[in-house]
């Protein structure tokens, strides 16, 4: 059985897959435009976020029985086409939750304590001690949109920091993690809003001009989920006007972003979609991939 690894995964996972008696081919360095020629006879595809199993790539699959997305979202896979071809699709959502949750707070602290400007200023010979007065997270209300695995990990850490935590989700969640509120109430009460939702038609541009107007003046918005859930033009205008005090973005509508007006602002922090990019998360993702492949081979997936 042939396994095609389309995006980089932990080397130890590759070795463990080989130990299962599989033919494992690492195509993670192959140009995505040419990938379809390499994977057409693969029984199992392993992807992260870079490989889009859609269109020609999906059409090229002749033998595939399983696609594993190492990570949380599966919006880079055409699920309807996979179902029509009889291909099972699974992911590893539990493996990277802690890493993404920690990145939320990395952005939050960087914004509240002016870490980027302080670093740049010192390198430029500036000592802006009086200008860089910041804010504590203690006592602030954090609104979490999406109370799945990552949202809950964020909630645990927020409570440990002495924050008030409110949450909204379209499905039920235990109130031990956050006070359940409507989306409208979350917008109105939150000092900080963090997004943890998939990109689906219902969530595309859910943060827009109208929803931002419902928020507190000076709100901070963090997005480590999917770029398309925020209307970046609306966010830019709100940041310029001061309605939104700051934004931390790990994801973008187009990746990598090109010439975004957000780049001109000094109240935005950016990272290049690295929520799950820690050594620990990569190791856990690799372990989960191996477990799922083994379960599939045993007929238990």
N, C-alpha and C positions, 0 to 999 in steps of 0.2 A: 504494500500500500504506500502510495507516494504522498508525502507531506510537503507542501510548498510554503515556506516562510517568506512572506512578502514585505514585512517591515521588521526592523531589528527587535530581537527579544534576547533575554538573558542567555548567555552561553551555556550555563548549567542546564537550562531547560532543553536546549538543543541536544545535549548529550543524553539526557534522560529519555527524550523521544527516540533517539537511536537505540537505546537500551530496550525499548519496547519492540524492537525488530522492524521498525519502519524505515523506509527510504526517505531520508530527510534532505531537502534541498534548500539552501539559503539563497533566496533571490532578493534579499533586502537592498542590494546595491544596484539592481537592474532598473533601468529607466522605466517609469510607470507606463509610458506609451508602448513599450515593447513587452511588458509583463505578460500579456495575454498569450503570447507564443510559448512561454515557459510553463504556464500553469494549466493549460488546457486539458492535460491528462492527469492532473492532481486529484487525489481522493479527498484530501483535507487541505484547506487553506487557512493559514494563520496570518492575521492582519492586525495592525494597530489603527491609527487614525489617518495615516498618509495614503494608504491604498484605498481607492474607491471601487468597491465591487459593484459596479453599475455598468449599464450600457454594453460596450463592446467586451469589456473584461468579463462581465457576467455571462454574456452570450457565448464567449469562447469556452466556458467550462463544460467539458464533455463527460467527466467522470466524478465530479465533486459530490460528496455526500455530507460534508460538514464544513462550515466556516466558523472559525473562532475569532472573535474580536477581543484582543488583549486590551482591556480597559472598560470604560463605563458605557458610553453611548454606542449605538449601532446605526446611526443615521448615515454612515458612509457605506452601508450595504443596502441594496435593493431587496427588501424583505419579500415583496410580492413576487418578484422574479425568482428569488430563491425558493419560495414555497411552490411555485409552478414547476420548478425543476426537481422538487423533492429534496432540496438541500436544507439540512438543519442548520440554524444559526444560533450561536450562544456567545455570551461575553463573560467577562470576569469583573463584575462591578465591585465586589468586596475588596479586591486586592489593592486598589489605589486610593481608597477613600480617605485614609489618614493623610497622605501626601497632599491631596487637593485641599483638604480642610486646613492644613498648616499654611498653604500658600495664600489662602484667604486672609489669614492674620498677618502674613508677611506684607501683603499689599496694604492692609489696614494700618499697621504700625508705620509703614513707610509714609503713608499719606498724613496721618495724624501728627507725626513727629518730624516731618520734612527731611527724611533720610536722604533722598536723592539730591535735593538742593544743598543740604549740608555737606554731602560728599563732594559734589561738584564745586561748591564754593571754596572749600578748604584747598582743593587741588589748584584753584585759581588764585589762591592767596587771600581769600576773603575770610573774615571772622564775623559772621552774621548772627551772633549770639542773641542780640536783642530782637532781631526780626523773626527768628524761627521759634516763636512761642507756639507750643502745640496743644493737644488735647489728650486727656486720658480716655481709655475705653471703659474704665470703671463707672458703673451707674448708667451707662448709655443703653438705649434699647436697640437690640439687633433684630431685624426682621429677616427671616429665612424663607425664601420662596422655593419650595421643594424640600420636603422632609424625608427624603430617602436616606440611603446609607451615608452619603456625604453630608447632607444637611444635618443629620443627627450627630456626626462627628464634629461639625462646626458648633452645634449647640452645646455639646459637652465642654468644649474648650471655652466658649463664651461664658458659660456659667462659672467656670473655674476662675475667670477673670473678673467676676463680679458684675457681669452684664445682665440686663433683663432681656429675656429671649422670647420672642413671639414667632409663630410660624404659620405658613399656609401651604396646603397641598390639596390636590383634587381627590386624594385617597386619605383614609383615616390614618392617624399616627398617635402613639401613646403620648399623653400630656406630660410625662416625665421629662421629655426632651424640650418641649416648648409649649407656651400657651397657644391654643388654637384660635386663630382669628381669620376673618374674611380678608380677601386681598385688599379691599378698600380700607379696612381698619389698619392693615399692615402698612400701607402707604402713608396713612395719616400719623401713625404713632412712631415709626422707626426713625432713629437717628442714623442708622446704617442699614443698608439693604444688601443682602448677598443672594445671588441666584444659583439654584442647583436643579435645573429642569432640562429635559431633553429638548432638542429643536424639532418641533412638530408644528403643523399648521396653527394649532391653538396657541403656541408660545412665541411664534415668530413676531418680532417687534412688540412684545408685550410691554416692554419699557419704551414708551413713546412720549410724544409731547403731552398727550392727555393724562397718562398715568403719572408722569413727572410732576404735572401741575397739582396733583393730589397729595404729593409728598411734602414733608416739612421743608422749610427753607434751610439750606445748608446741609441737606442729606448727603451721605456718602454712598456710592453704589459700587459694589464689587461683583465682577463677573468672571468666574472660573468654570463656567459650564459650557455654553455654546454661543458663539458670537452673534448669530442671527436673532437672539432673543432681545437684543437691544437695537433700537433705531439709532445708529451712530450720529446721524445729523441732528436728531433731537437732543441727544446727550451733549453734543458739542455746543449747541445753542444754550442749553441749561447751564453748562459749565462756564460759558462766557458771561452769562448774566449773573452767576453766583447762586442761582436756585439750587444747583448741585455744587457742594463745596469741593468734592473730589471724586475721582473714579479710579478703580484699580482693575485693569483689563488683562486677562491671560488669553482671551479668545477674541476673534474679530469676525466681522461679516465675510470678509475676504482674507484668506491667509496664504502667504504673508500680506499684511496691509500695505498698500502703496499710496504714498502722498496723502495720507489722511489728515484732515484739518485738526484732528485731535493731537497730532504731533507738535503743534505750535503752542500747546498749553502746558503750563508748569504744575497744574493741579491734577495730573493724570500719571499713574504709574503703569508701566507696560512689562509684560513678560511674553515670550513667544510660545504660548500653548504648552507650558511645562508643568501643568498641574500634577501629572503622574510621573514626572521625570525625576525620580529620586532612585538611588541605588536600591533602597529597601523596597519601594513599590515595584520596581522592575523585577526584583527577585520573587516577590509574591505573585506578580502577574505570570511569570514563567512557571511557577509551581502550580498555579490554577490551570494554566493551559495544559500542562502535562496531566493533571487530574482529569480534566474534561476529555482529553484524547483517550486516556485509559478507560474511562467510563463508557465512551462511545464504542471502543473496541470490544468491551465486555457486554455491550447491549444494554447498558444502564443509563444512557443519556437521552 
